[in-house]
Amino acid sequence: MDPGFRSLMWYLIQGTRGGPNRLRILEELERGPANAHQLSHALRLDYRTVRHHLKLLEGNGAVARPVGDAYAAPYELSPYLAEHFQDLRDSFRSSKGRWASIASSRPMPRKAGVVR
C-alpha cells in the first residue's frame, strides 16, 4: 500500500475524533455497497453524521459512488482501498491492538446544543 495513502487513512481513522465512526462505515462498506440511509440504519448513527463522514471519505479517495451522484446512490470502498483494506487493517492491528478498540467503540452520545 502506498505510504501516503496509509498515512492519510491513519489520520482519518486514528487521528481525528470522528475516526471510530469512519472505521465503522468502511467496515460496513467492505461487506457490500450501501447508501447513506442504509449505513445510518445499520450503524445506528444520525443520517447527517453518516453523510458528513462519507463526504470526507469520498473526498480523500477511500469510498466511491460508481453510479454517480444520483439520489440514494450506493457507496462502496474505492478500488484501491478495497484491494488494500486487509493491509490497512494489519497495520492498525500491529499498533498494539488499536484497530480492535476503535472498531468496537460506540459513537458518543450527542449533547444538546453541541455542533460537531
N, C-alpha and C positions, 0 to 999 in steps of 0.2 A: 504494500500500500504506500502511496505517495506520502512522504513525511509531512508535507504541507497540509494535505487533507486530513491526515491523522491529528495534527496539531489543532486544526480548525474544529474537528469533531470533539477532540478532548476539551477544548474551550466551551463549545456549545453544550456539552453534556456535563462536564465536571466543573467548569469554571464559572458557571452562572447559576443564579437562583432557580431558573426555570429548567435546568438540566434534567432533573429527575422526570419531569413530565415529557420532555422531548425524547428521552430514552424510552419511556413507555409508549409513546407514539411510534417511534421507529420499530420497536419490537412488535407492536400490533401490525404495522405495515409489512413486516417481514413475513407474517402469516398470510397476508394477501392484501390486495388493494382495498381501500375504503375511502369514503368521502368524510368530510369534517363531521357531519351529523352522526355517522356510524361510529367514528372514533370517539366522539363525545359520549355517546351512549355506552360503548364498550368499556371505556376507561373511567366513566363516571366523572367527567370533567365538564366544566362550563363550555358551551359551544364557542363563545368568543375567545376563551383561553386556547382551545384547540386551534382555531383559525390563526391566532397570533403565532403559535409555535410552528404551525405548518408554513406560514409565510416566511418565518426566519429560516426554517429548514430548506424550503424551496429556494430562497434567495442565496443560500450557501451551497446549493448543489447536492443536498442529501436526499431530497424527495423530488418527484416529478409528477406531472399530470399528463400522461401520454395522449389523452383525447382532447387536450386543450383546456381553456378556461370556462367551459360551459358550466352552467349551474349544476351543482352536485356532482361534478366530475370527480372520479376517484383519484386518490393519490397512491403512489407506490414508491418504494425505495428507488433511488436513481440507479441506473445500471451499474455505475461504478461502485456505489455503496453496497448494492446487493451482492456484487462479486466479492467484495472485501469485508462484508459485515462480520464474518467469523474472525478475521484478523483483528478488526477493531475490538471485538468482544474479548479476544485473547489478550490484547494489550491492556485493556482495562482490568481484566482479572489478574494480570501479573502485578498490578499496582496494589497489592495487599488486600484483595477481595473487594475493592471499591465498587466493581460492577454489580455484584450481588446486593450490596447495601443500597445502591442507587435504584436498581431495578425493583426492589421490594418496597421502596419508600412510597408512602401515600402522599397525595397532594395536601398541602397545608390548608386548613380552613381559612376562608376569607374573612377579614374583619370589616365591619361596616365602615364605609367612608374611605377605605384604603384603596388606592388605584395602583395597580402593578403594571 
